[in-house]
Amino acid sequence: MDYNELMSKYKFNEKQKEEINRGLNKNLDVFIYTKPEYNWKQMKKIREGLESGLDVSWYSNPEFTWEQMDEIRKGLKKGLDVSIYSKTGFNWIQMHEICKGLEKGIDVSGHARFEFHAAQMRQIRLGLEKGLDVTSYLNPSIDWRGMEKIRLNLERNK
């Protein structure tokens, strides 16, 4: 199916058509994202990844929101192991926290789990960045405020 057939077959809105045309103008393989199930923001994130020469297969999935796609795209640009967080079960804020941990070079395997909320992940990451043993609060049943209290106490007693 060629471009004209796609345009006539699907009812893309103006923003979607704009993203398709931007990709065409840069000689990108727009057929990766020229699908009606992608909204224009998702198309944009895939186009940006293609422009950067990234492997967009990590996030070219309509189940990802554009924010999730953006977190995965940014991780790929930084050379991070996105396989850890490129899962639809994580929201974009959780992905962001995992990505920040990977950027800092910390082991995120203990808290890169769906059952931790992003605020909990943040407290665990902050503890790991300070070199703390976070096992005392590496528990999804402890809310982030409780984790923060434990972390600050561990920092004071370090």
C-alpha positions in Angstrom: 0.0 0.0 0.0 1.4 3.4 -1.0 1.1 6.8 0.7 -2.0 7.9 -1.3 -3.8 4.6 -0.7 -3.1 5.0 3.1 -4.3 8.6 3.1 -7.5 7.7 1.3 -8.1 4.5 3.3 -7.7 6.0 6.8 -9.2 9.2 8.1 -6.0 10.8 9.6 -6.6 14.1 11.2 -4.6 17.2 10.3 -2.0 16.7 13.0 -1.4 13.1 12.0 -1.0 14.1 8.4 1.5 16.8 9.5 3.6 14.2 11.3 3.5 11.9 8.3 4.5 14.7 6.0 7.4 15.8 8.3 8.7 12.2 8.1 8.4 12.1 4.4 10.2 15.4 4.0 13.1 13.8 6.0 13.0 10.6 3.9 12.0 8.5 6.9 10.2 5.2 6.8 6.9 6.7 7.8 5.0 3.4 7.3 6.3 2.5 10.8 3.9 5.0 12.3 1.4 5.7 9.5 -1.3 3.7 11.3 -4.6 5.0 12.5 -4.1 3.6 16.0 -1.4 6.1 16.7 -2.4 9.6 17.7 -0.3 12.5 16.4 1.8 12.8 19.5 2.7 9.1 19.3 3.6 9.5 15.7 5.8 12.5 16.6 7.8 10.5 19.2 8.3 7.7 16.7 9.3 10.2 14.0 11.8 11.8 16.4 13.3 8.5 17.2 13.7 7.7 13.5 15.3 11.1 12.9 17.8 10.2 15.7 18.5 6.8 14.1 17.1 5.0 17.1 15.6 1.5 17.2 12.0 2.6 17.5 10.8 -1.0 17.8 11.2 -0.6 21.5 8.3 1.8 21.7 6.4 1.7 18.4 3.4 0.1 20.1 0.1 1.9 20.2 -0.5 0.7 23.8 2.2 3.1 24.9 1.2 6.6 25.6 3.2 9.3 23.9 4.8 10.1 27.3 5.9 6.5 27.7 7.3 6.5 24.2 9.2 9.7 25.0 10.8 8.2 28.2 11.9 5.1 26.1 13.1 7.3 23.3 15.2 9.5 25.7 16.7 6.3 27.3 17.7 5.0 23.9 19.3 8.3 23.1 21.3 8.1 26.3 22.3 4.5 25.5 20.5 3.0 28.5 19.1 -0.5 28.7 15.5 0.3 28.0 14.5 -3.3 28.2 14.2 -2.8 31.9 11.3 -0.3 31.7 9.9 -0.5 28.2 6.8 -2.3 29.4 3.3 -1.1 29.1 2.7 -2.0 32.8 4.8 1.0 33.8 3.4 4.5 33.5 5.6 7.2 32.2 6.5 8.6 35.6 7.7 5.2 36.8 9.7 4.9 33.6 11.2 8.3 34.3 12.3 7.2 37.8 13.8 3.9 36.5 15.6 5.9 33.7 17.0 8.4 36.3 18.4 5.4 38.3 20.0 3.9 35.2 21.5 7.3 34.3 23.1 7.4 37.8 24.5 3.9 37.3 22.5 2.3 40.2 21.0 -1.2 40.2 17.3 -0.6 39.6 16.4 -4.3 39.6 14.9 -4.2 43.1 12.5 -1.4 42.5 11.8 -1.6 38.7 8.6 -3.4 39.5 5.0 -2.6 38.6 3.8 -2.7 42.2 6.0 0.3 43.2 4.5 3.7 42.6 6.7 6.3 41.1 7.0 8.2 44.4 8.2 5.0 46.1 10.7 4.4 43.3 12.0 7.9 43.8 12.7 7.3 47.5 14.4 4.0 46.7 16.5 5.6 44.0 17.5 8.5 46.3 18.6 6.0 49.0 20.6 4.0 46.5 22.2 7.2 45.2 23.4 7.9 48.7 24.8 4.4 49.1 22.2 3.3 51.6 21.0 -0.3 52.2 17.4 0.2 51.1 16.2 -3.3 52.0 14.4 -2.0 55.1 12.0 0.0 52.9 12.1 -2.0 49.6 8.5 -3.0 50.1 5.5 -1.8 48.0 3.2 -1.8 51.1 5.2 1.1 52.6 3.9 4.3 51.2 6.4 6.9 49.8 6.1 9.1 53.0 7.1 6.1 55.1 9.9 5.3 52.8 11.1 8.9 52.9 11.1 8.8 56.7 13.1 5.6 56.8 15.5 6.9 54.1 16.1 10.2 56.0 16.7 8.2 59.2 19.2 6.0 57.5 21.0 9.0 56.0 21.3 10.6 59.5 22.6 7.4 61.0 25.1 6.7 58.2 
